[in-house]
Amino acid sequence: MLSSLGKINNPILRSITAASTALAMATLISAVAIGLTNPKDKSANKIGVYASLLAFVAGAGIGLVVKDNSPAKTRQVKSSNVQDNTWKDWRDFKIIKKETESQEITSFYLQPVDGRKLPNFKPGQFLTIKLDIPEQDRPVIRTYSLSDYPQSQDYYRLSIKREKSPKDLDVPPGVASNFMHDRITAGSVIPCKPPSGKFYLELDKSTPAVLISNGVGITPMISMAKAVAQKNPQRHVWFIHGARNGEYHACRKEVNRITQSHPNLHIYYCYSRPRPEDEGKYHTQGYADKQLLANTVIPKIKNTHNGSSEAEYFLCGSPAFMDSLREGLDELNVPEDRVFFESFGGGKTKGKAKDASSDEGSIDSAEVVFAQSNQTLTWTPADGTLLEFAEANNLNPEYSCRQGVCLTCMCQLEEGEVEYTEDPAGEPDEGAVLICVSKPKTKRIVLDL
């Protein structure tokens, strides 16, 4: 009884309940005792009444002082020390497998060191990684497309191309990609940020999706094709990929296997310089271009959709490849808002890019407030972009592409306006700017940096 009373938090209610219970019990006992002895004795009846009143008072007192000592109440109290499992910043991942995919591309499978669950991501998004390269004076941050869409969602995969030095240019080979290929092995630990990016395929649509890539641009397309096969297998997907030959064609067998569970996946491989041993492994010799779309893909889309050529087009690959395809799609009267593209691992853009901002009306100086760093500094055009200006003043904002593509440098603009030195391919969040390709437009700006 006492444990039950202790569960009543209100002391007055607990006291009344205890008193009433004691009164009822005393009255019942007295009545039974008097009835068994001498029910007509008035003095015995008075004693019974007094005993009941005394029990009522005693019960009230007990109700006031009793407390709950059971563990049940303790279980209901949530600890303030429970950790927030939301992944917001850098998180260590271990390389669990490294696998060669082609002459230039290697895949890296990553699992979180802490063993906690991974958040879902949208097919086409990228992962930001941080590499501590001994020869570099600061960590190197890069973004790479997630190249798989595992059903278990217990690992991430990056498929990275080894970047060589460009021909006829005195430029070193890709620092990050060569480090990954040469010095990262199974067991290596790499900090990563959560999946991000605005280049992705929406899985709940029924509109045909045309995925067109060349080279390492195949990586987000694999993720998209697998996601549709798992989540929306009734949707038709056209998977078009261009490569030099089979030696440079990554993940061919893996993509071919998707058709076993997803008959609505239609594959077209284009080899520009096929080898004899590639016979039967590709569909056309040449390039994934406007002619292929006009002569093959679009007619087949019409055949499977009652004469309608409506589709969404996703492009990923080299800049020249995507420029050519965007022009071709425009000539084929594909609406701009049906064309999405990605380069260098970030940002989604619809249709044609706008012209870069001109220098007309540019200011000669500006007060730049870095809010988090408590610094107020004067910027002039000679200081370059806001990223360069921040670095020159001993700030270390994160960045990767330095071309307005990957969104790594995205920063909230709390006051003022900026203008872009070149139109960014990436689309920053509302109220945010890409500091790698922007400079002040007003006399005062405040950045959350």
C-alpha positions, 0 to 999 in steps of 0.5 A: 500500500505504501509503495502505491501511495508513494506514486501519488505526487500531490501530497494533499491528494496522497494524504486524503487517499491514505486517510480515507483508506485507513478510515474504511479499514478501521470502520470495517474492523470495528463493525465486525468486532462489535457485531461479534461481541455485543452489537447493542452496547452503546459504549462499544459503538462509541469506541468504534467511532473513535477508532475510525476517527483516529485511523483517519487522522493517522492515515492522513499523517502517513500520506503526508510523509510517505515517499516512493522508494521504488525504481519505477520513478527513477526509470521515468527520469531522463538523464541529461547526459544522454548524447545527441546522436545527430551527426553535424560535423567531422566524424572519423571513418575507417577504410574497410576495403579498397578496390580497383575499378578501372585504370584510373578509378579506385573505390574506398569503402568507409564505416564510422569508427564509433559504430553508430548508425549512418544517416540516409542520403539522397542518390547523387549527393557527395561526401566531404573528407579531410586528409592530413597530408604530411607535405601540406601545411594544412588539412586538404578538404575534398568532396567526392560523390557517393558511388553506391546506394547500399540496401543495408546503409551501413557503409559509404563508398567513394570511387576516386579517379587518380588525377594526373597533371594536365597536358602542356600545363605546369600544374602538379597532379591531384594532391588528394586523389594521388594521396588516396590511391597511394597511401590510404589503405584498409584500416586508414581513418579519415574524418568526414562530414555528413552527405550533402549536395543539391545534385540528386534524383528524387525517388518518388517521381515517375518521370523517366530519368536519363543519366548521362556521364563520362569518365568518373562522372559515372559515380553518382549515376550508379547511386541513382540507378541503384536507388531507383531499383530499390525504391521505385522499380517501375520508373524507367531509367536510361543509363548512358555512359561514355568511356575510352574503352573497357580498361577505363570503364569503371563498375561496368559489371556492377551496373549490368547486375542492376538490370537483373532486379530492375528491367526498367534500367536501359543501358547504353555504353559508348566507347570512343576508342574500343579495343578488340577485347571490348567487343560485345561489351559496349553498344556504340562507338563514339560519344554520348552526345546529342545524336545518341539522344536524338536517334536512340534514347528519345525515340525509345522514351516515346515508345515506353511512354505513349508518345511522350518524350518528357524526361529529366536529364542528369549530367555528370562528367568533364566540363567540355562533355557537359557543355556539349550536352547542355547545348544539345539538349537545348537544341532538342527543345528540352526545357532548362528546368529538366536538366541537372548537372554536376562537376567536381563533386558538388552543386546542382544547377538547372539549365544554363548558367547565368552570366558572371557578375560584371565589375560595373558598380563595384566598391573600392573598399568594404568593412568585413565583419567575421562574427565568430572570430570577432574581427572587423577588417577592411577589404579592398579589391586587391584582397581578392575573394572573401575566402582569400581575404579570410585566409590572408588574415589567419582565418581557416574557413573550409573550402575544396573546389575554389570554383563555386561548385562544391558548397564546402565554403558556404557561409551565412551572410548576416548583413550586407550583400556580395557579388560573385566574381564568376557565376557559381555552379553550386546553389547555396542555401537561402541566406548563405554565400559561397565565399570562394567566388564572392566579394563585397557588394556593399560597404559593410558585410557580416559573415558568420565565420 
